[in-house]
Amino acid sequence: MLGQDQFSKSSSSYLCGMKLKNDLLLRAARGEQVERTPVWMMRQAGRILAEYRAVRAQAGSFIKLATNPELAAEVTLQPVDLLGVDAAIIFSDILVVPEAMGLPYEMEENRGPVFPNIVQTHRDIEKLRVADAQTDLAYVLDAIKIVKRDLNGRVPLIGFAGAPFTIFCYMTEGRGSKTFSVAKKALYTDPVFSHKLLQKITDSTIGYLKAQVVAGADLLQLFDSWAGVLSPQQYREFSLPYIKQICDSISEVPLTVFAKGAFFARHDIGALNCAVVGLDWNMDARESRVLIPNKTLQGNLDPCVLYADYAQIRTEVKNMTHAFGTQRYIANLGHGVYPDTNPDKVRCFIEAVKEFSAV
C-alpha cells in the first residue's frame, strides 16, 4: 500500500511549481487533517447548468464539445465559478478510450452512446490498437492544460477514465444496457477473448491516465460504472485484476476507485493501491469504514435527494457528514448529478457540506 507521503508533493501542482490555494481535496485524499470536508460532484459540469447548455449549443453536439479543448475547458471551469465546488473535473467521456483504440462511438440524444461496430471476435481485438494518449487523445490533454492555466491554482483538477470492465461492456454490447447480457455472455462463453480485450483496454487506460497527470491532473478517478452487473466471483476475475494493474501503475497522484453497485467488493477494493474509494448510496458509511479502515472514502448522497426541499437536503447532508466524520472523507453524490436537478438545490447541498463538516 502506498504511504501518504508518496502522494504529498508528487501531484502535478507541485511538479508545475504551483501551490494550490484550496488543497482540501488532495489533503483529504492523502489522509491529512482538513478543517472541513471537501465537496465536488460527479457530472457537475453538465446539463444542470444553463451556461453549459449554451456552450453545448455553440459546439453543436456532445462529441464536438468534448473534442474541442477550449470549449471543454470552459465547461470544466463552470462549476468552480458557479457552484463553489472544491475541485474541477475535466469535461470528457469514458468512451474516448475505445475511440482512441479504433472503435468510434456516436452520442444519440436521449439514448446515450452507440457504437456502430462492436468487438465480437479475436480478430476484432487484433484490429484494435493500444491507444497513444499523446496523439489519439491530445484534445483531452490540451483541455487539461488550458484548465490548469485558467484555474491558476484555485482548486485541484481531477482527471478520469472508465475501468476496463465498464469499457468492455460498451465495446462488446455497442450501447448502454440494464443487464449487459451480451458482455456477460462473453465472460462465460469465451473467457480468453474477454481477458485479451480487457488487457488491451487496461494498457490503453494506464497510458491515458499517466498522460493526464503529465498534462496537469492533480487527482485521478476510475469509474467502474457497471461493476454491479457482475457477481462477486466474476468481479474478482474480470474487473479487479485490471483495476489493480492501473492502481499499481499510478503513483504520481492520488487515485480514486468508484465501483458503482459493487458493495460486495468494498474490502477487496480497499486493499488496492488507491488513495480513495468511492461509494454509491447503497453502501453504508459506517459499515464501509469497517470494511475499508485505512482509506479515504468518497460519496455518497443519493442524487434524488436533490429533488427534495431545501430543509430535507440539509438534513440528509447533516446525517451523511455525521456518519462519515470530517476526516478521511470527500463529500459527493453516490452517482452523477441528474440533468434535471435544480442548480439551487445543488448549491444547497454544497453549502450544507461546508457548514456541517467544519471542524
C-alpha positions as CSV (number, residue, x, y, z in Angstrom):
1,M,0.0,0.0,0.0
2,L,1.3,3.4,-0.9
3,G,2.0,5.7,2.0
4,Q,0.6,9.1,2.4
5,D,4.0,10.7,2.0
6,Q,4.3,9.3,-1.5
7,F,1.4,11.5,-2.6
8,S,2.3,14.5,-0.5
9,K,4.4,16.5,-3.0
10,S,4.1,14.5,-6.2
11,S,0.9,16.0,-7.5
12,S,1.1,17.9,-10.8
13,S,0.6,21.2,-8.8
14,Y,3.9,20.7,-7.2
15,L,5.6,19.4,-10.3
16,C,4.4,22.5,-12.1
17,G,5.7,24.7,-9.3
18,M,2.2,25.9,-8.4
19,K,0.9,25.6,-4.9
20,L,-2.9,25.3,-4.7
21,K,-4.9,27.9,-2.8
22,N,-7.5,25.3,-1.9
23,D,-5.9,21.9,-1.5
24,L,-8.6,20.4,0.7
25,L,-9.4,17.6,-1.7
26,L,-5.7,16.5,-2.0
27,R,-5.2,16.6,1.7
28,A,-8.3,14.6,2.4
29,A,-7.3,12.1,-0.3
30,R,-3.9,11.7,1.4
31,G,-5.4,11.2,4.8
32,E,-4.1,14.5,6.1
33,Q,-6.0,16.8,8.6
34,V,-8.6,19.1,7.0
35,E,-10.5,22.0,8.5
36,R,-13.7,20.9,6.6
37,T,-14.7,18.2,4.2
38,P,-14.0,18.9,0.5
39,V,-17.0,18.6,-1.8
40,W,-17.5,18.1,-5.5
41,M,-19.9,16.1,-7.7
42,M,-19.7,13.6,-10.5
43,R,-21.2,15.1,-13.7
44,Q,-21.0,18.6,-12.1
45,A,-20.0,20.1,-15.5
46,G,-23.2,19.3,-17.4
47,R,-26.8,19.9,-18.1
48,I,-27.8,21.2,-14.7
49,L,-26.2,24.5,-15.7
50,A,-27.8,26.8,-18.3
51,E,-24.2,28.0,-19.0
52,Y,-23.2,24.5,-20.0
53,R,-26.2,24.1,-22.3
54,A,-25.3,27.4,-24.0
55,V,-21.8,26.2,-24.7
56,R,-23.0,22.8,-25.9
57,A,-25.4,24.5,-28.3
58,Q,-22.5,26.5,-29.6
59,A,-20.5,23.3,-30.2
60,G,-23.3,21.6,-32.0
61,S,-23.1,18.2,-30.2
62,F,-21.7,16.5,-27.1
63,I,-18.8,14.9,-29.0
64,K,-17.9,18.2,-30.7
65,L,-17.9,19.8,-27.3
66,A,-15.8,17.1,-25.7
67,T,-13.2,17.2,-28.5
68,N,-12.8,21.0,-28.6
69,P,-10.2,21.8,-25.9
70,E,-11.2,25.4,-25.5
71,L,-14.9,24.7,-25.0
72,A,-14.3,21.6,-22.9
73,A,-12.1,23.7,-20.6
74,E,-14.8,26.4,-20.4
75,V,-17.5,24.0,-19.2
76,T,-15.0,22.3,-16.8
77,L,-14.5,25.6,-15.0
78,Q,-18.2,26.5,-14.8
79,P,-19.0,24.5,-11.6
80,V,-16.0,26.1,-9.8
81,D,-17.2,29.5,-10.7
82,L,-20.9,29.0,-10.3
83,L,-21.4,26.3,-7.7
84,G,-18.4,26.7,-5.3
85,V,-17.1,23.1,-5.5
86,D,-13.6,22.3,-4.2
87,A,-12.4,20.7,-7.4
88,A,-12.8,20.7,-11.2
89,I,-13.1,17.5,-13.1
90,I,-12.1,17.6,-16.8
91,F,-15.1,17.6,-19.1
92,S,-14.7,14.4,-21.3
93,D,-16.2,11.0,-21.6
94,I,-15.1,7.5,-20.6
95,L,-15.7,6.3,-24.2
96,V,-12.9,8.4,-25.6
97,V,-10.6,5.4,-24.8
98,P,-12.3,2.8,-27.1
99,E,-12.5,5.5,-29.8
100,A,-8.7,6.1,-29.4
101,M,-8.3,2.3,-29.8
102,G,-10.0,2.4,-33.1
103,L,-13.7,1.9,-32.2
104,P,-15.6,5.2,-32.7
105,Y,-18.9,5.9,-31.0
106,E,-21.8,8.3,-31.6
107,M,-23.9,10.1,-28.9
108,E,-27.7,9.8,-29.6
109,E,-29.8,12.4,-27.9
110,N,-31.9,10.9,-25.1
111,R,-30.4,7.4,-25.8
112,G,-26.8,7.8,-24.9
113,P,-23.7,6.3,-26.6
114,V,-23.9,4.0,-29.6
115,F,-21.0,2.1,-31.2
116,P,-21.7,1.4,-35.0
117,N,-19.3,-1.5,-34.8
118,I,-18.6,-3.8,-31.8
119,V,-15.9,-6.2,-30.8
120,Q,-17.1,-9.8,-31.3
121,T,-14.1,-11.9,-32.3
122,H,-10.4,-12.3,-31.5
123,R,-9.8,-10.9,-35.0
124,D,-11.7,-7.7,-33.9
125,I,-9.4,-7.4,-30.9
126,E,-6.3,-7.7,-33.1
127,K,-7.6,-4.8,-35.2
128,L,-7.7,-2.5,-32.2
129,R,-4.6,-0.6,-31.2
130,V,-3.3,0.3,-27.7
131,A,-4.2,4.0,-27.6
132,D,-1.4,6.5,-27.8
133,A,-2.7,9.3,-25.5
134,Q,-0.3,11.9,-26.8
135,T,-1.7,11.6,-30.3
136,D,-5.1,9.8,-30.1
137,L,-6.3,11.8,-27.1
138,A,-4.4,15.0,-27.4
139,Y,-7.6,17.0,-27.3
140,V,-8.2,15.9,-23.7
141,L,-4.7,16.6,-22.7
142,D,-4.9,20.1,-24.3
143,A,-8.1,20.8,-22.4
144,I,-6.4,19.8,-19.1
145,K,-3.6,22.2,-19.8
146,I,-6.0,25.0,-20.5
147,V,-8.0,24.3,-17.4
148,K,-4.8,24.2,-15.2
149,R,-3.8,27.6,-16.6
150,D,-7.2,29.2,-16.1
151,L,-7.7,27.7,-12.6
152,N,-4.5,29.4,-11.6
153,G,-4.2,27.2,-8.5
154,R,-7.7,27.9,-7.2
155,V,-8.7,24.2,-6.8
156,P,-7.3,20.9,-7.9
157,L,-8.2,19.3,-11.3
158,I,-9.5,15.7,-11.4
159,G,-8.7,13.5,-14.4
160,F,-10.5,10.3,-15.1
161,A,-11.1,7.2,-17.1
162,G,-13.5,4.3,-17.3
163,A,-12.5,1.0,-15.6
164,P,-11.7,-1.8,-18.1
165,F,-14.8,-3.9,-17.5
166,T,-17.1,-0.9,-17.9
167,I,-15.3,-0.1,-21.2
168,F,-15.5,-3.7,-22.2
169,C,-19.3,-3.6,-21.7
170,Y,-19.7,-0.8,-24.3
171,M,-17.2,-2.3,-26.8
172,T,-19.0,-5.7,-26.8
173,E,-22.6,-4.6,-26.3
174,G,-22.5,-1.5,-28.5
175,R,-24.7,0.7,-26.3
176,G,-26.0,1.1,-22.7
177,S,-28.0,-1.7,-21.2
178,K,-29.7,-2.6,-17.9
179,T,-28.1,-6.1,-17.9
180,F,-25.2,-6.0,-20.3
181,S,-26.1,-9.6,-21.1
182,V,-24.0,-9.6,-24.4
183,A,-20.9,-8.5,-22.5
184,K,-21.5,-11.0,-19.7
185,K,-22.2,-13.8,-22.2
186,A,-18.6,-13.3,-23.4
187,L,-17.2,-13.7,-19.9
188,Y,-18.9,-17.2,-19.7
189,T,-18.5,-18.4,-23.2
190,D,-15.1,-17.1,-24.2
191,P,-13.0,-16.0,-21.2
192,V,-9.8,-16.0,-23.3
193,F,-11.4,-13.4,-25.6
194,S,-12.6,-11.4,-22.6
195,H,-9.3,-11.3,-20.8
196,K,-7.5,-10.4,-24.1
197,L,-9.8,-7.4,-24.7
198,L,-9.7,-6.3,-21.0
199,Q,-5.9,-6.3,-21.1
200,K,-5.8,-4.2,-24.2
201,I,-8.2,-1.7,-22.6
202,T,-6.1,-1.7,-19.5
203,D,-2.9,-0.9,-21.3
204,S,-4.6,2.0,-23.1
205,T,-6.1,3.3,-19.9
206,I,-2.8,3.3,-18.0
207,G,-1.1,5.3,-20.7
208,Y,-4.0,7.7,-20.9
209,L,-4.1,8.3,-17.1
210,K,-0.4,8.9,-16.9
211,A,-0.6,11.4,-19.7
212,Q,-3.4,13.2,-17.8
213,V,-1.0,13.6,-14.9
214,V,1.7,15.0,-17.0
215,A,-0.8,17.4,-18.6
216,G,-1.8,18.7,-15.1
217,A,-4.3,16.4,-13.4
218,D,-3.9,16.6,-9.6
219,L,-6.0,13.5,-8.8
220,L,-7.5,10.7,-10.9
221,Q,-10.7,8.8,-10.7
222,L,-11.5,5.4,-12.2
223,F,-15.2,4.8,-12.9
224,D,-16.4,1.2,-12.9
225,S,-19.9,2.3,-13.7
226,W,-21.2,-1.2,-14.5
227,A,-19.5,-3.2,-11.7
228,G,-22.9,-4.0,-10.2
229,V,-23.9,-6.3,-13.0
230,L,-21.3,-8.8,-12.1
231,S,-21.3,-11.5,-9.4
232,P,-18.7,-11.3,-6.7
233,Q,-16.8,-14.2,-8.4
234,Q,-16.9,-12.6,-11.8
235,Y,-15.8,-9.2,-10.4
236,R,-12.8,-10.8,-8.8
237,E,-11.9,-12.4,-12.1
238,F,-12.8,-9.9,-14.8
239,S,-12.6,-6.5,-13.1
240,L,-10.4,-6.3,-10.0
241,P,-7.2,-7.7,-11.6
242,Y,-7.3,-5.0,-14.2
243,I,-8.1,-2.2,-11.8
244,K,-5.2,-3.5,-9.7
245,Q,-2.8,-3.1,-12.7
246,I,-4.0,0.5,-13.1
247,C,-3.7,1.3,-9.3
248,D,-0.2,-0.2,-9.2
249,S,0.8,1.9,-12.3
250,I,-0.3,5.3,-10.9
251,S,1.9,6.6,-8.1
252,E,2.3,10.3,-9.0
253,V,-1.1,11.5,-7.7
254,P,-3.9,10.1,-5.6
255,L,-6.3,7.7,-7.4
256,T,-10.0,7.1,-6.6
257,V,-11.7,3.9,-7.5
258,F,-15.5,4.2,-7.8
259,A,-17.2,0.9,-8.5
260,K,-21.0,1.5,-8.6
261,G,-23.0,-1.4,-7.3
262,A,-20.1,-3.5,-6.1
263,F,-21.0,-3.4,-2.4
264,F,-19.6,-6.9,-2.2
265,A,-16.2,-5.8,-3.3
266,R,-15.5,-3.0,-0.9
267,H,-13.0,-4.9,1.2
268,D,-11.1,-6.0,-2.0
269,I,-11.1,-2.5,-3.4
270,G,-9.9,-1.2,-0.1
271,A,-6.9,-3.4,-0.4
272,L,-5.9,-1.9,-3.8
273,N,-3.1,0.7,-4.2
274,C,-5.6,3.5,-4.4
275,A,-5.9,6.5,-2.1
276,V,-9.7,6.9,-2.2
277,V,-12.7,4.5,-2.5
278,G,-15.9,6.0,-3.9
279,L,-19.2,4.7,-2.6
280,D,-22.7,4.7,-4.0
281,W,-25.8,5.4,-1.9
282,N,-26.4,1.7,-1.2
283,M,-23.1,1.5,0.7
284,D,-23.5,2.3,4.3
285,A,-20.9,4.8,5.6
286,R,-20.2,3.2,9.0
287,E,-20.1,-0.3,7.5
288,S,-17.7,0.9,4.8
289,R,-15.4,2.4,7.4
290,V,-15.1,-1.1,9.0
291,L,-14.5,-2.8,5.6
292,I,-12.1,-0.1,4.4
293,P,-10.4,1.2,7.5
294,N,-7.3,2.8,6.0
295,K,-8.6,4.7,3.0
296,T,-10.3,8.0,2.4
297,L,-14.0,7.4,1.5
298,Q,-15.9,9.4,-1.1
299,G,-19.7,9.8,-1.5
300,N,-22.5,9.0,-1.2
301,L,-25.7,11.0,-1.2
302,D,-28.5,9.7,-3.3
303,P,-28.7,12.1,-6.3
304,C,-32.5,12.0,-5.9
305,V,-32.2,13.8,-2.5
306,L,-31.6,16.9,-4.5
307,Y,-35.2,16.8,-5.7
308,A,-36.3,17.3,-2.1
309,D,-36.9,20.7,-0.4
310,Y,-34.0,22.7,1.0
311,A,-34.7,21.7,4.6
312,Q,-34.6,18.0,3.8
313,I,-31.5,18.3,1.7
314,R,-29.8,19.9,4.6
315,T,-31.0,17.2,7.0
316,E,-29.7,14.4,4.6
317,V,-26.4,16.1,4.2
318,K,-26.1,16.6,8.0
319,N,-26.8,12.9,8.5
320,M,-24.3,11.9,5.8
321,T,-21.4,14.0,7.2
322,H,-22.1,12.8,10.7
323,A,-21.9,9.2,9.5
324,F,-18.7,9.6,7.6
325,G,-17.0,12.0,10.0
326,T,-14.9,15.0,9.0
327,Q,-11.6,13.3,8.3
328,R,-10.5,10.9,5.5
329,Y,-13.7,11.9,3.7
330,I,-14.7,13.6,0.4
331,A,-18.3,14.6,0.1
332,N,-20.0,13.7,-3.2
333,L,-23.1,12.1,-4.5
334,G,-23.4,8.4,-4.9
335,H,-23.5,8.8,-8.6
336,G,-23.6,11.6,-11.1
337,V,-26.0,14.5,-10.5
338,Y,-29.1,14.1,-12.6
339,P,-29.5,16.6,-15.5
340,D,-32.9,17.9,-14.4
341,T,-31.7,18.9,-11.0
342,N,-32.2,22.5,-9.9
343,P,-28.8,24.2,-9.6
344,D,-30.0,26.0,-6.4
345,K,-30.6,22.6,-4.8
346,V,-27.0,21.7,-5.8
347,R,-25.8,24.8,-4.2
348,C,-27.7,23.9,-1.1
349,F,-26.0,20.5,-1.0
350,I,-22.6,22.1,-1.4
351,E,-23.1,24.8,1.2
352,A,-24.6,22.3,3.7
353,V,-21.5,20.1,3.4
354,K,-19.3,23.1,4.1
355,E,-21.4,24.1,7.1
356,F,-21.9,20.7,8.7
357,S,-18.3,19.4,8.2
358,A,-16.4,22.4,9.6
359,V,-14.1,21.3,12.4
